[in-house]
């Protein structure tokens, strides 16, 4: 491996470590608050709806799987739906309306007062995610945001926002993964 490649890999790892340290210093309360809100809502019969684009869409599906099936322990299934998985619904909305409505229209159909709406966008400004957050908020859902930019439009719309601030979407997503795994563990423990 060349010196240049080693240096590049080292810089990525160094940035990751720095972001984990920042998470330890300033994000723990936010994460425990999110886990508490999800636990309280699901114990009352609420559903967790999750959305995002690209890698954040994959994260939405990952979170839903951890809640519906299990994270590390056997417990009852928790109601969670990734709004990124029904290709017929998504493509019909994009075709008949516009791509910006793919999550908002689903939120309009599914979200009820007291549900959790978990929005993920590393930019903090994805129009389709913002549109869905507005619908969910108007329907009385608790809105959680995971962003990669401080002071984003998403942060202003959310009841609770976790920000893994970075110019690199990949670095933000790495911290998001750590954070939502911790949330899933904390929620799961309360149902054990």
N, C-alpha and C positions, 0 to 999 in steps of 0.2 A: 504494500500500500504506500502510495506516495506521501510525502510530508504534507502536501496541500490537502489531500483527502483526510489524513489524520487530524489536521488542524480543524477542518470543517466539521468532522464528527465530534471532536472535543468541544467546539463552540456550541453545537446543538445540545450536547449533554450538559454543558455548563449553564446554558439558558434554562434548560429544564429544571436543573437543581435550584437555580435562583427562583424560579416560579413556584416550586414546591415550598421553598422557604417562605416566600411571600404568602402562600396559601396558609401555611402553619401560623404565620403571624397575624393575618387579617381575615381569613376566610372561615375559620372553624365555627364561629358563632352563627354565621349565615347558613352553613351546612346543617348544623344541628337544628336551627330554626326551620329550615326546609323539611328536614326529616320529621320534626314534630308536627308541622302543618299537614303533611301527607298522612302521617299516622292517625292524627285526630280525625281528618276527613274520611279516610277509608274505614275507620272504625264506625263511622256514622253512615256508611254505605255509599260514599262518594266514589266516583271514577276518576282516575288520573288519565288525562289526554296529553299526548306529547307530540311535538312537531319540530321540524327543522329541515334544512336542505342539504344535499350532498352528504358529507361526513356526519353532519348533525342529524340527518335523516336516519343514518345507520345508528347513531347514538340513541335516537328516539326509540327505535326498534329494540335496541339492546336493553334500555331501561324497562320498556314494557315487558320484555321476556323475563327479566329479573324479578319484576313484581308479580306477574301472572303465574309463573312457574315457581321459581325459587332462586335465591341468591346462593346461600351456603347451607341453609337448614330447611328441613321439611316443616311446612306450616300451611295454613289455608291459602288458597289462591287469592290474590288481590286484583281488583278490577283496574286494568290499565290498557290503554289503546294507543298505539302509534298511528297518527293520522297520515303516515307516509306509506302505508302498505297496500291500500286498495287501488290498484292501477286503473280499474274501470271508473271508479268515482273520481279519482284525480284527473284522469284524462278527459272525462266528460265535462267536468267543471272548467278545466283549462280551455277546452274547445268551445263550449257554449257561452262562457263568460270570459274569463281571462285567468292566466296563471296566478295572478295576485290573489285570487279567490279560492285557491285549492284547499287551504286550511280553514279559512273563514266560513266557507259554506258548510264544511263538516262540523265546525264548532256551532254554527247556527242550528244544525240538525240534532246534535248529540249532547252538547254541554248543558248541564243544569246548575241551578244555584247550589253552591256548596261544593261543587266538583273542583278538581285541581286542573289547571291548564298550564303545562310546562313547555315553554318556548325556548328553543335553542338556536342561536345565531352568533357565530364568532364575530361578525361585523357589527352586530347589534342593530342592524338597520335593514334586514331583509323585508321587503314590502309585504310578501305573503304571510310572513310570521307576524309582523306588526298588525296587519289587518285582522288576523285571527285572534290576537291578544285583545284587541278592541272589542270584538264580538264576545269573547269569553268574559271579559270584564263587565260588559253590559248585561250579560246573563247571570251575573252574580258568582262567577267562579273565582277562586283564589288563583292569581296569576304569578307563576314563578318564571324567572328568566335566567338563562345561562348565556353569558356574552363573553366576548373577547376584547371588548373596548369599553373603557370607563366613560361615564356620562353619555351613554348611547340613548337613542330613542326608546329602545326596549327597556332600559333601566327605568326610565320615567313612567312607562306604562305598567311596570310590574309591582306587585305587592312585596315581593322579595326577589332580589337579584344577586346572583353570584357572578363575579367578573374575574376571568383569568386573562388579565390584560396583557396583550402581546400583539406585535405587528404580524406575527406568524400565526395563521389559523391552525397549523399543525401543533404548535406549542400550546395554544389555548385548548385545543381538543384533548391533548394529553392530560391537562389538569382537569378538564371537565370529566374525563373518564374516571380519574381518581376520586373526584368529588362525588359523582353519582354512584360509584361503587360504595363509598362510605355511607351515603344516604340510604341506599338499598339495604345495607347491613343494619343500620340503625332502625329502619322501618321494620325489617324482618324480625329483629330482636324483640320488638314490642308485640309481635304476634306469635312468638315461640310458645 
